[in-house]
Amino acid sequence: MPHILFVVNNPDRWPLNLPEVEVVSARTYLTDPQYSTMRNCKVYNLLRSYSYQSLGYYVSLLAEARGHKPMPRISTMQDIRFQSLTRTVSGELQELIQKSLHHLQHDEFTLSIYFSRNVAKRYDPLARQLFNLFPVPLLRAQFQRTEDGWAVQSMNAISTHDIPEAHREWVVELAQHYLSRGRAHPTRRSPPRHSLAILVDKQETTPPSDAKALERFADAAEKHSFSVEFIDKDDYGRVAEFDALFIRATTAVDNYTYRFARRAEAEGLVVMDDPDSIVKCTNKVFLAELLARHRVPTPRTEIIHRDNVEEIPGRLGFPLILKQPDSSFSLGVVKVSDQAEYLKTVEALLKDSDLLIGQEYARTDFDWRIGILDQKPLYACKYFMARGHWQIYNNQETGEDHTGDFKTIPIEMAPQRLVQTALRAANLIGNGLYGVDLKEVDGRPSVIEINDNPSIDSGVEDKMLRHYLYERVMEVFERRVDTLHEGRSI
């Protein structure tokens, strides 16, 4: 696990008893050589002031230079200083603020946020969201009731001496809970060099990886010198604590996964899927244009808009496939068999998007999925159509009838023309982890789509490579983090 440092003004006056935490003065942290060479270290900056060129400022600044993970970062300090920025919080969190504070009788309210939480559970959701915007260990938000409702007046970092005596026992408990999250492995032979966050959504019904696969990813990561922690959407403010982020929740541009990827990239983490890959892969209109421009074989495909609706059936024939640009798991993908059904479906889909995809229908018993990692083939699967259905997923059914069968084969035994087509397509996106879906008709491969964040479930995609599949992924993470750190040390 990472070494945890609490940097304070005076350790002798430190009022909180937290085991397994080293409490050190700011001057010692800044001047003692042992701290400049320390690795895999999280630094919680608890000084009284973060003003420019103060000790608090330099603690976070030098922590970043040393490759440590400071909280707060210099960028967060700057955000808090500009009160105009903190007032924009009201707009972003308006509904949650009003819901959390509507019962109050007074016109002013102070919310203390200790390690992302409040001592009263009713204010926890608001505390977490404010912490996500301003990741500071000890934070205080001032609210004022206005004619339009409650609004944030200021956000300020506080020191331990600003914590009321009645709160201190709670703060210790909240800090311990915050610091203890992650996987504990007391039998580890050597300390990890890096830290990896795996973003998951426990509420998701069809996640990219099942629980067993996630554990295998974590085990593989630990073999490659990572400490591992599973995080969720409430941990947005903690992204900068890690060296790398692995997203194992279904991605979309308009939800939290994309925001996590953007923040991770901005903070200098190695991230998979990177935000650029999410944007490109989750929009089928983009993919259609990209694949056509690079002459990658696909089924006949047309971009549909209100001005060409009548022309498409003549070009593609019936039946044809209609797709929403951001569809996944067969949702938003419809097969239409005649003109009336086509016009009705197009009209409904155009209410949500100005552009749609029309694609010729090619009947096959299965689709291929070629997994690509770091611009190299990783695995090959055949996904068979759901029973009595034309897609892999039948969203009208549940249980065994929801999905078809699968067959995983060694990548070397997959048709090489098909593998090379998949590789060519994925390399147009980037160098991350992708799943390229293809159909093979009369020996000719055609790309259906490119998936960022492809499914990797235990007993399915890993059936041939087993643990080696997970280690391949973590080898890439380790190499990229090492390269990143080497570049920073030059």
C-alpha positions, 0 to 999 in steps of 0.5 A: 500500500502507499506510504501515507503522510499527513503534513501539518504545521506542528506535529506536537499539536496534532489533535487526531490519533490515526494509526498507520499515518506518519505525521510530519511537519511541513519544514521536515517534509520540504527539507529532509532528503528522505522525503524527496526520495520516497516513492509511492507516497500520498501526501495529505496537506493539512497546513493552515494556509495554501496561499501562493508561496506559503509552506502549504503551497510548497508542500503540494508543489514539491509533492507533485515534483517528487512524484507523490500524490498530494491532496490538494493539488496546486490546481485545486488550491487555485480553484478555491482562491477564485471565489467566482469559480466556487460560485459556479458550484451552485449552477452545477449542483443546484438541485442537490443543494436545494434538496439537501438544505430545503428544511433549514430555517436559518438563511445561512448554513456552514457545511464541514467536509471531512475527507469527502464526508459530513458528520451528518449522513443527510449531508453526505451526498452534497459533501461528496459532490463538493469534494469531487469538485474541490478535493481538499482533505478538510473543507468548509462550504458557506451557503446563503439563502437567496430569492432563487434558493440556496447558493454557495457563497464560499469554499475554504480549506480548514486546518485541524484546529478549525475542527470543533472538539465535538467533531474530532472523534467523527473526523478520525473515523471518517479519515480512517474509512477514507484511507482504508479503502482498497484491497488489503494484501498482507502477504505481498512480498514487495511493496507496490511501485504504482497505484491503479484505480479500477472504475466500476459500477456495482449497479450495472446489469451488464458490466464490461467485466464480471466480479471474477474477471475484476478480481483477476485484473486486480491480481494481475495488477498486483503482480506488476507492482500496482496497489489496486483500489476499486472506485465508483462514480462517487470517487471523482475527487480522488482520481489524482491519488492514483498513477493509472485508471482502468475503466470497467464501467460502460462508457458514454460521452454524456455520463461520469465515465467520460468525466473520469477519463478526462480528469485522469488524463488532465492529471497525468494518469495513464488511463484506459479507455482514454477520453479520445477513444470513448468519443470516437468509439461510442458514436457510430456516425463517426465510425462510419465516416472514419472507416469509409475514409480509410477504406476499411470494409464494412456492410453498406452504410448510410448516414441518415438525416431528415433530408435523405430519409426517403432515399435510404431504402433504395440504396440498402434494400430491405431488411435494413438495420437502423442504429442510434449513434450511441447505442450499445448492447444491441439497444437502439439497434433495430431491424426494419422489414418494409417502408412503413416500419422504416419510416415509423422507426426513423421518425422515432429515432430522429427525435433523439439524434439529428443523424442515424446510421442505416446499414445493410442487413447480412444474416450470419449465425455469429459475429466475430469479436477480435480484442486488440490491445496496444495495437496488437491482437489479443483474443478472438471470440465468436458470439452467436445470435440469441435463440430465435433472434437476429442479434447477440443480445435479445433485450426482450428476453431474460436469462439464457435467452437474453444472449447467444452462446460463444466460442473463444479460439486462439487468436492464431487460429482465427482467419488472419484476413479477419484479424488484420482487418480488425487490427487496421480498424482499431489502430485508427482509434488509438493504442488502447483496449478495443473490441472490433466486431466483424461479420464474415460473409463468403470469406470476406470480413466487414467491420460492424463497429469498434468498441472501447471498453470491450467485454472481458468476462471470466470463462468467455474472452479469457477462455484461451489465455486465462490469467495471461490475458489479464497480465497482458493488460497490466503489462501495458499499464506498467510499461506506460506508467514507468515510461511516464515517470521516467519522462518526469524524472529527466 
